[in-house]
Amino acid sequence: MSVIETVRFSLNPGVGAEEIKMAWCGSEGFVRAQPGFQRRRLVEGEDGTWQDIVEWQDMESAKAASAAFDPEAHPELGQLMAAIDPGTVQMSHATVHGEM
């Protein structure tokens, strides 16, 4: 069963929708290269918070990708991390049990 990873966050002051979209796209190569990657979405909530939603093949793949997410080892992640307020980041993983 696939796993949905949700990373909820707020943007740093002065960062707008265009900047976060560009930074998010800049991290695409890293995410696509991770084993078990299926798809990814960037969404903005009504309250102005953002979510990076990634679907992985299984929990093992999701956890391994999270562990590998290191801007020092992967400089292409730096722009994304610079756009996000680190004190607001909340990550969760959930197993998909049904789909329509």
C-alpha positions as a Markdown table, in Angstrom:
| # | Residue | x | y | z |
|---|---|---|---|---|
| 1 | Met | 0.0 | 0.0 | 0.0 |
| 2 | Ser | 1.3 | 3.5 | -0.8 |
| 3 | Val | 2.1 | 6.1 | 1.8 |
| 4 | Ile | 1.2 | 9.8 | 1.7 |
| 5 | Glu | 3.8 | 12.1 | 3.3 |
| 6 | Thr | 2.5 | 15.5 | 4.2 |
| 7 | Val | 4.8 | 18.3 | 5.1 |
| 8 | Arg | 2.9 | 21.4 | 6.4 |
| 9 | Phe | 4.7 | 24.7 | 6.7 |
| 10 | Ser | 4.6 | 28.5 | 6.5 |
| 11 | Leu | 6.8 | 30.7 | 4.4 |
| 12 | Asn | 9.5 | 32.9 | 5.7 |
| 13 | Pro | 8.6 | 36.6 | 5.7 |
| 14 | Gly | 9.0 | 38.1 | 2.2 |
| 15 | Val | 8.5 | 34.8 | 0.4 |
| 16 | Gly | 5.5 | 34.6 | -1.9 |
| 17 | Ala | 3.8 | 32.0 | -4.0 |
| 18 | Glu | 6.0 | 32.4 | -7.0 |
| 19 | Glu | 9.2 | 32.0 | -4.9 |
| 20 | Ile | 8.0 | 28.9 | -3.1 |
| 21 | Lys | 6.9 | 27.3 | -6.4 |
| 22 | Met | 10.3 | 28.0 | -8.0 |
| 23 | Ala | 12.1 | 26.6 | -4.9 |
| 24 | Trp | 9.8 | 23.6 | -4.8 |
| 25 | Cys | 10.4 | 22.9 | -8.5 |
| 26 | Gly | 14.2 | 23.2 | -7.9 |
| 27 | Ser | 13.9 | 20.2 | -5.5 |
| 28 | Glu | 12.2 | 18.0 | -8.1 |
| 29 | Gly | 15.4 | 16.2 | -9.2 |
| 30 | Phe | 16.2 | 15.1 | -5.6 |
| 31 | Val | 12.6 | 13.9 | -5.0 |
| 32 | Arg | 12.2 | 12.0 | -8.3 |
| 33 | Ala | 15.5 | 10.2 | -7.7 |
| 34 | Gln | 14.3 | 8.7 | -4.5 |
| 35 | Pro | 13.3 | 5.0 | -4.7 |
| 36 | Gly | 9.6 | 4.5 | -4.3 |
| 37 | Phe | 8.6 | 8.0 | -5.5 |
| 38 | Gln | 5.1 | 8.1 | -7.1 |
| 39 | Arg | 3.9 | 11.7 | -7.3 |
| 40 | Arg | 4.0 | 15.0 | -5.5 |
| 41 | Arg | 1.8 | 18.1 | -5.1 |
| 42 | Leu | 2.3 | 21.6 | -3.6 |
| 43 | Val | -0.9 | 23.1 | -2.1 |
| 44 | Glu | -1.8 | 26.3 | -0.3 |
| 45 | Gly | -4.5 | 26.2 | 2.4 |
| 46 | Glu | -7.1 | 28.8 | 3.0 |
| 47 | Asp | -5.2 | 29.8 | 6.1 |
| 48 | Gly | -2.0 | 30.6 | 4.1 |
| 49 | Thr | -0.1 | 27.5 | 5.2 |
| 50 | Trp | 1.4 | 25.3 | 2.6 |
| 51 | Gln | 1.7 | 21.5 | 2.2 |
| 52 | Asp | 4.1 | 19.4 | 0.2 |
| 53 | Ile | 2.3 | 16.2 | -0.4 |
| 54 | Val | 4.3 | 13.2 | -1.7 |
| 55 | Glu | 3.1 | 9.7 | -2.5 |
| 56 | Trp | 5.6 | 6.9 | -1.9 |
| 57 | Gln | 5.4 | 3.3 | -2.8 |
| 58 | Asp | 5.6 | 2.2 | 0.8 |
| 59 | Met | 6.5 | 3.4 | 4.3 |
| 60 | Glu | 10.1 | 2.2 | 3.9 |
| 61 | Ser | 10.6 | 4.4 | 0.8 |
| 62 | Ala | 9.0 | 7.4 | 2.6 |
| 63 | Lys | 11.1 | 7.1 | 5.6 |
| 64 | Ala | 14.3 | 6.6 | 3.6 |
| 65 | Ala | 13.6 | 9.7 | 1.5 |
| 66 | Ser | 13.0 | 11.8 | 4.6 |
| 67 | Ala | 16.3 | 10.6 | 6.1 |
| 68 | Ala | 18.1 | 11.5 | 2.9 |
| 69 | Phe | 16.6 | 15.0 | 2.7 |
| 70 | Asp | 19.8 | 17.0 | 3.6 |
| 71 | Pro | 20.5 | 20.4 | 2.0 |
| 72 | Glu | 24.2 | 20.1 | 2.9 |
| 73 | Ala | 24.5 | 16.8 | 0.9 |
| 74 | His | 22.0 | 18.0 | -1.8 |
| 75 | Pro | 22.5 | 21.7 | -2.5 |
| 76 | Glu | 19.5 | 21.7 | -4.8 |
| 77 | Leu | 17.3 | 21.6 | -1.6 |
| 78 | Gly | 18.8 | 24.8 | -0.2 |
| 79 | Gln | 16.5 | 27.2 | -2.0 |
| 80 | Leu | 13.4 | 25.3 | -0.7 |
| 81 | Met | 14.7 | 25.2 | 2.8 |
| 82 | Ala | 15.5 | 29.0 | 2.7 |
| 83 | Ala | 11.9 | 29.7 | 1.7 |
| 84 | Ile | 10.3 | 27.8 | 4.6 |
| 85 | Asp | 10.0 | 28.9 | 8.2 |
| 86 | Pro | 11.6 | 26.0 | 10.0 |
| 87 | Gly | 9.7 | 26.5 | 13.2 |
| 88 | Thr | 6.4 | 25.7 | 11.4 |
| 89 | Val | 7.3 | 22.5 | 9.7 |
| 90 | Gln | 5.1 | 19.5 | 10.6 |
| 91 | Met | 5.6 | 16.1 | 8.8 |
| 92 | Ser | 3.4 | 13.1 | 8.9 |
| 93 | His | 3.1 | 9.8 | 7.1 |
| 94 | Ala | -0.2 | 7.9 | 6.4 |
| 95 | Thr | -0.8 | 4.6 | 4.8 |
| 96 | Val | -3.4 | 4.6 | 2.0 |
| 97 | His | -6.1 | 2.0 | 2.6 |
| 98 | Gly | -8.6 | 3.1 | -0.1 |
| 99 | Glu | -8.8 | 5.1 | -3.3 |
| 100 | Met | -11.6 | 6.2 | -5.6 |
